[in-house]
Each structure stands twice: as structure tokens, then as C-alpha cells.
Amino acid sequence: MSVSKTKAVSLKPYQVKLVEFLLTQGVLQFGEFKLKSGRLSPYYYNARNLNTGEALSRIGQVYAEKIASELKQTDVIFGPAYAGIPLVAATGVQLAQMGKNVRVAYDRKEAKSYGDAKTGSVIMGDVKAGDHVLLVDDMVTTGGTKLEVKDKILQNIPGVQFVGILVVFDRKEKDDAGVYSGDALKAAGLPLHSVLNAPDLFEYLHNRDVNGKVHVNDAHYAAFQAYRKQYGV
């Protein structure tokens, strides 16, 4: 893939590759989209389009590079049900290929009532007290569901230490009460780590030709700045 040199590149090489891939897959979309919150957003992150083995492999590789370079203390990667489960599986495979063999775990919506000695557990995988656990998911909005997963893990395995939560994309927005999800998560002992965030993405893509197309022109950029002024942090 070729990217024109119209602006100084501020993203790391693996971030640039990820942006190009997300654009190719139709995950990053620009226009006007109504979000679940009711907000009219000038862009949309459509994770449903990450629906092939290649896509999971590429996303897993990005997570693995982030973990291996910046989150080295991780003992266990944990995928909140359900979206996080295939993500930790893909990430675990990529980390192993890089020589870092971490344990993989996830939660169940309902307690298991049959089978092995851990009958009744809602935590699947080898997670022990003292482990440094990193949650892995696609996105974070308010952070409320992530904190519920954190509490569920601690209720079943007291003594776990949390590295935080790693997501592909952070919208960098505040909720209706004016609270940024990253601040709320950090205050609750679950620091937020992301591969990409909306402000950096728009700065990088503004009037940049990626494979023969400018995805963020002046109008898109202005719409995002107005949206960010109202909802961003």
C-alpha cells in the first residue's frame, strides 16, 4: 500500500499499517452516522467488518506488538464476552509467534454447571492471584461494562492485578456527564490503552491520499473538529 507524503507522519509504522487495513476493510467510515447514544458522528468504526481470518490475524498482530513493546508485564490477556474472545485468541497466537507465551482467558455470561473441577466458574482459563491481567476488547464507550468484567474477575479470583484494558480505537469522548471514559477507568484501577484514537486519526488522514483516495477532506475534518468541540476531550 502506498501513502502520499503530504503531511509529516506522526503515527508509528504499525499504526499506519493498521489505518490502511481498516480503511481497506471498510471498518473506518466517514460521513454522518447516528450512534447508539443518539449523537450524530462524522465517522464510524464498524468492527463488524473485521470478519475474516486475515482480519483477526492482522488485528491480533497489532495488539501483540503493542503488548510486547509497551505492556510487557502482562501475564494473562483476558477477552470480555463476547467480542473480546476471538481478539484474545488471535492476540495470543501472535504473541506466541513473537516468543512471548502468555495465558489466554475469558468470561462466561452464565456460570458453568458441568464438567471439570471448576464447575460454577464464570472465568475460563488459568488466572491466578497475583497475575497481571490485561483486558483486550475492540472499543470502549463509557467503560461501564469493562468495570463490570473487572469486578467479576476479582470476585472469582481475589488478588489479580490489572495492567488495564487495551482497545484498537478510542473515540476520546466524554459522556453526558462530561466524564471521559479513560479517566473513569483509570480512577477505578483499569488504565485505558489504545492503538489509535480519533484526534490522531483525523490529523493523519486530513487531505492525505491513501491508495488513490482522500478519506478525510476539509469538510470531514471541519465536521470532526466541531463534533470534538462538543463531545471530545
Secondary structure, DSSP 8 states (H G I E B T S, - for coil): --B--SS---S-HHHHHHHHHHHHHT-EEEEEEE-TTS-EEEEEE-GGG--SHHHHHHHHHHHHHHHHHH-TT-SEEEE-TTTHHHHHHHHHHHHHHTT---EEEEE-SS---SSSTTTT-SEES---TT-EEEEEEEEESSSHHHHHHHHHHHHHSTT-EEEEEEEEEE--BB-TTS-BHHHHHHHTT--EEEEEEHHHHHHHHBT-EETTEESB-HHHHHHHHHHHHHHB-
